[in-house]
Amino acid sequence: MKNLKVRLALMNFLEFAVWGAYLTCMGRYLGNIGIGTEIGYFYSMQGVVSIFMPAIIGIVADRWIPAQKMLGICHLVAAVFMILTAWYGATAEGGVDFATIFTLYSISVAFYMPTLALSNSVAYTALRKAGMDTVKDFPPIRVFGTVGFILTMWFVDIMGFQTNQWQFVTSAVIGIILFLYSFTLPDCPVAKEERHRSLSEAFGLQAFALFRQRQLALFFIFSMLLGVSLQITNGYANPFISSFASQAEYAGTFGVQHANILISLSQISETFCILLIPFCMKRFGIKNVMLIAMFAWVLRFGLFGMGNPGGGVWMFILSMIVYGVAFDFFNVSGSLFVDQNTAPEIRSSAQGLFMLMTNGIGGTVGVIVAQEIINAYTYGVTVGDDFFTVGEWSTCWFIFASYALVVGVVFALVFHPKKQ
């Protein structure tokens, strides 16, 4: 039992270490190579591929290739194209072509995003086969994913990779390690064909029939609406905090010099908040846990809008702490809710559907709209060799906070799940 938890913890560590290497600092790099106004498209691609890739890969894992092997295959492909992205960014003569680097990056992300759902499926399947309680035993395992994310953030910051292509190389190396490790994980048997299946069943499309259940339909819809918030700070927190370097009074502050380490407080907060989920899920139920997440997003954005790296740095720090609640109470508890309310034969597909609604549709709309808002209220300046985005950042953060507040209020009024 203990050995199983260690193995799954290592899987989660590597899974999120791959993402942590570039997710929060990619915007800095893109600005430095001259495509800072296109940051939103790179983050939106995570959402676009999540609309269909997790569902497709989940279907394959449910029907033909065991989930743990599919996890490894996806990481290998993602790593290869991440290395190609880094290589092109470093060797392009006459400036980086947006279409080329965007295409290479997009293919890598297309194979990485499904692994978020696959790693959950592997863990849930292994825990159930061992007779464990997923609500109780999974969150402590998932904590190590956040630890992996934090350590690669720190590594990239300390090594000076925040503004260059080596953040992508770091991600790829970890992905290859996970590819090799995935073939040692517990087996996740594919569904046995015991009768003739319809075309819909054969391709796992029955997961979409969950929308016929009012409770699950509302859950997925609000997951999409809240998913709008998920990638905004990942894409823009680093460029925002770093932009204070253009002001002499803030240029030498720790937060500006080490934005990634400051932002990593968000993930450190996650490690503690994850451990609260079993208690909160059983004590308050899914609705209240989701409400807590929604109003935490209001604080996350609002504190960014009021803070600065000097005397107002405490607001940044508090925003980072709040992020743990905002992110984990939504993602982890939502994943557990889906797992508990779907049949075993479509659980991988259902997890893919959850990813589609959150990181897919919600995440895509969120970063594209955020890019338009930020482009409308900010502008780029070059100071020495560095590029910064400056302007009315506070207005942008307050707009995002207002949206999260409206979603939370409506959710409280219309979502009434049955007690588990």
N, C-alpha and C positions, 0 to 999 in steps of 0.2 A: 504494500500500500504506500509506504513512505517513498520507496524507490520510484513508483509510478508518478507521484507528485513532483519529485525532483526532475524526472524526465520531461514532464509537461511544463514545468517551470522554465527549464532551459529552452524548450521550444518557444515559449512566449517571450523569453528574453531576446532570442535571436530575431523573432518575428518583428518586434517593434524596434529593435536596434537598427534594422535595415531602414526603417522609415525615419527614425530620429536623426540620422546622419545628414539629411537634407531638408526635411519638411519645414523647419522653422527658419532656415537661413537661405533657402533657395532664392528668395526675393532679393536679398543683398547681391548675390552673384548675378542674377539677371539684370539688375540695375547697372552693375559694373561693366557688363558686356554690351550695354546700349539698348536693352529691350525692357527697361523698367516699367513702361506703360503697358506691357503685355503680361505682367505677372499674373493677373487674373485668369488668363487663358491656360497657363500651366496648372494652376490649382483647380480650375474648372475641369480639366481633363481627368483628374481623379474622380470627379463626379460623373462625367460623361461615360467613362468606361464602367463605372459602377452601376450604370443603368442596365447593362446587359451582361457584362463579363462574369460577375459573381453568380448570376442565375445560370448562365451557360456552364461554367465550371462546376457549380453545385450539382447540376443535372448529371454531368459526367461522373462526378464523385458518388452520387447516389446510385447510378446505374452500371457503370463500367469500370472505372479505375478507382481503387480505394483512396479515401480522402488523404491519408498521410503521404501516399505516393504522388498524388496530384499536387499536394502542397509543395513537394520538392521540385517537381517539374516546372511549376509556375515560377518558383524562385530562381531557378537556373536561367530561364528565358529572360526574366526581368533583369537579372544581374548582367547578362551579356549586353543587353541594349542600354543599360545604365553606363557600362564601360564605354560603349560607342558614343553615348551622349557626352561623356567627359572628354573623350579623345577628340571629338569634333570641336568642342568648345575651346580646347587648348591649341588646336592646329589650324583652325580656320584662318585663311589669309584674307586680308581686306575687310575684316569684320564678320561677325557671326550672322549667318542667314537664319531668320526666324523660322521659316518653314522646315528647314533641315533639322535644326536642333529640337524643334517642337515635335517633329515626327518621331525621332529617335526616343525622346523622353516619353512620348505618349505610348509607344509600344511597350516600354518597360513598365510603365504604370498600369497598363491594361492587364498585365500578368501578375503584378503585385497586389492590386486591390482585392481580387478574389481570395487571396490567402488570408485576409483578415477573417472572413467567414469560415474558410476551411480550417484554420487553426482552432476556432471555436468548436467546430464539428468534431475534430479529432479529440479535443479535450473532453467534450461532453460524452462522446461515445466511450472513451476509455474509462472515464469515471463511472458511468452507468454499468459497464461490464464488470467493474470491480465492486459494485454494490454501494457506491458512494452517493452522497447527496450533492447534486450540482450547485444548488443555491448556497450551500455551506462550504463546499470544498473548492469550487472554482475560483471565487474572488481572490483568495490568498495566492493561488497559482498565477492568476492574471496580473498580480502586483509585479511579478518579475518582468513582465512585458514593459511596464512603465520604467522599471529600473534600467532595462536595456536601452530604452529611448533616451533616458537622462544621460547615461554614460556616453553614448555616441554624440549627443549634443555637446557635452563638455569636451570630449575628445576633439571634435571639429573646431570648437571655439579656441581651445588651448593651442592646437596645432596651427591656427591661423587659416583654416579652410573655409571660413564663413563667406569669403568673397571670391572663392575660386572653385575650379572643377573637382578638386580632390574630395569634396564632400560626396560627390557621386561615386567616386572610386571606393571610398570607405563603405558606402551602402552596398555596392556590388560585391565586395569581398565577403561581407557578413552574409549576404544572400547565398553565395556559393557554399559557405560553411553550413547554412541551414539546409540547402539542397542535399548535401551529403548526410546530414544528421536525420533528415526526415525519414530515411529508409530504415532507421533503427526504431522508429516509433511504433506503438501498439497498432495492430491491424484494425481497420474500419471496414468490415465486410460490405460489399455492395448488395443492393436489394436483389433477392432471388426471384427469377421469373417463374411464378407458379401457375400463371394462367395467361391467356391472350390479353394484351393490353391495348387500349385505344392509342391513337397517335399522341393525344394530349398526355396520357399517362407515361408513354414511352419516353417522352422528352421532359418529363417533370413539370409540365405546365399546370398541373393540378394545384401547385402552390398558389397560383393566382386566384383559385377558387376561394381562398381564405377571405377575399373581399366580400363574399356573400354573407359572412358572419359580421353583424354590425359592430360588435366589440373589436374584432381584429381589424375591420376596415377603418374604423376611427383611429385605432392605434397606429396603423400604417400611415394614414393621412397626416396625423399630427407629428409622426416621426419625420415625415418629409418636411413639414413646415419648420420644425425645430432644427432639422438637418441643414437648413439655410445658414445657420449660425456657425456650424462646426469648423469650417476651414478659413473663416475670415481672419481670426487672429493668427492662425498658423501662417497665412500668407502675408499679413501686413504688420504684425506686431514688431518683427525685427526691423523692417524698413522704417517704421514709425519711431521706435526708440532710437535707432541709429541716426535718424534725421536731426536729433538734437545736437549732433556734433557740429552742425553748421552754425550753432550759437555758442559764442565764446564762453558764456557762463556755465554751460553744460558739457562742453567738449571733453573735459578731462574726467568726468564722473565715471564710476565703475560700470553703471548700467549702459552707458553709451559705448564704453570700451569693450565690454563683454556682454553684449545684448543677449547672446544665446544662453549664457549662464544665468542671467536674470530671468529670462523666459523659462528656464528649466525648473524654476520654483513651481511652475504650473504642474509639471509632471511629478515633482516631489510631493506636491499636494495630492496628486492622484493616488500615490502609493498608500496614503492614509485613508483617503476617501473610499477606495475600493473595499477596504476591510470593514467599512460601515454598511456596505450594501446588504449583506445577509440580515443584519439586525433591522435595517430600515425597510427592506422588502417585507419581512414578516410582521414588523410592528406597524408600518404605515400603509403598506400596499402599493401597487404599481402606480396608481394615479397620483398619490401624494409624493412619491419618489420622483416621478416625472415633473410634477409641479415645482418641486424644489430645484430641479435641474433648470427649468425654464426661467425661474426668477434669479437663479445664479448667473445665467447669461446676461440678464439685465444689469447686474452689478459688474460683471466682467467688462462689458463695454463701457458702462458709465464711468467706472473708475479710471479706465484708460483716458477717457475724455477729459477728466479733471486733473490727472496727475502729470508729473514731470520727473526727470532723473535727479533733480536737486532736492529742494525742500519738500516736494510732493512725491518723492520716490516711495513713500509708505503706501500711497494709493496704488502704485504699480505693483508693489509686493502683495497688497491685499487682493488685487485683481488676479494675481497669479494663484493665490491660495483658493480663491473662489472658483477658479477654473477646474480644480479637481472635482468639485461637486457638480459643476455644470456638465463636464464631459462624461465622467464615470457614471453618475446617477442616470444619465440618459442612455449611453451606449451599452454598458454592462448589464444594467437592469432590464433594458429593452431586449437584449439578446436572450437573457434568461426567460423573460416573459414569452418570447416567441418559442423558445425550446419547450416550455411547459404547456403551451396551448396548440401544438401541432402534432400530428401523427408521426411515429418514428420513420416511416418510409419517405417522408418529404421534409425532414428536418433540415437537411443540407440546403435544399431548394428554398425552404422558408427563411433560413438565415441569409441566403442570397437575396431574397426579396426584401428583407429588412435593410440590407446594404444598399439595394437599388433605391429604396425610398429615402434613405438618409444621406449617404455619401453620393448616391447617384443623382436623382432628381433634385433633392434639397441642396446638396453640396454644389451642384452645377449652377443652379439659379443663384445661390448665395454669393459665390465668388464673382460671377459675371456682373451681377447688380452692384456688388461692393466695388468692383473695379470702376464701373461707371461713376459711382458716387465719389470715390476717391479721386478719379481723374478730374471731376468737376470742381472739387474744392482744394486740390493740391497741384503742385507743379515741380519739375525737376531742376536742380541746381548742381553744379560741379564745384567742389572745393578741393583744390589740389588734384590728387589722382582719384578721388572718391566721388561717387554720384549719390545725391540725397534727394528724397521726395519731401518737400516742405509745403506748408500752407495751413489751411483750416482743418487739421486732423480732428480736433475736438468735435466739430460739427458732424463729421462722419461717424465717430463713435457714438454720439448721442442719437443719431438716426438708427443705428443698429440696435441700440438699447431699447428704443421705442418700439421697434418691430418685435423684439423678444417679449416685451411686456404685453403687447396685444395678443400674441399667440398664447401666452400663459393664461391670460384672463379667459379667452374663448375656450381653451382646453378645460379649464376648471368648470365651465358651465355645461359642456356637452359630453364629456367622457365620463361614463359611469360603469366601470368594469365590475364583473362579479367577483366577490371575495374568494381568494384562493385558500 
